[in-house]
Amino acid sequence: MMAIPSISEDDAAARASDLLQAAYFRHALAEYRSVLAAKLSRQGAKLNAMAGKADAIAVSRMRRQMRENEAEHRKLDSMIEAIDRRFSTS
């Protein structure tokens, strides 16, 4: 006769699986956030170098790209914080 797993065993297995997935996605998001932060840093340096030049279109384009990357950076922070809140150990 086969033993039927209890609901608490199933819940524990599901929780463990959820925690593994959360850790995986949190790591992936944090890694992408680091890449994006480095890109923003390079863009900031490039923008500073462009400041003395009169190419207003290029400066405007760089600022727009930076705003888009900053918005994406905030979204990544929000997703990481949501994972942390949902899967906190407290």
LINKAMO-V281646 format. One line per field, one symbol per residue. ss: DSSP state (H for helix, E for strand, C for the rest). phi: phi as a letter, one per 30 degrees, with the letter a starting at -180 (. if undefined). Layout:
ss: ???
phi: ???
//
This chain:
ss: CCCCCCHHHHHHHHHHHHHHHHHHHHHHHHHHHHHHHHHHHHHHHHHHHHCCCCCHHHHHHHHHHHHHHHHHHHHHHHHHHHHHHHCCCC
phi: .cdcddddddddddddddddddddddddddddddddddddddddddddddedccddddddddddddddddddddddedddddddddcddd
//
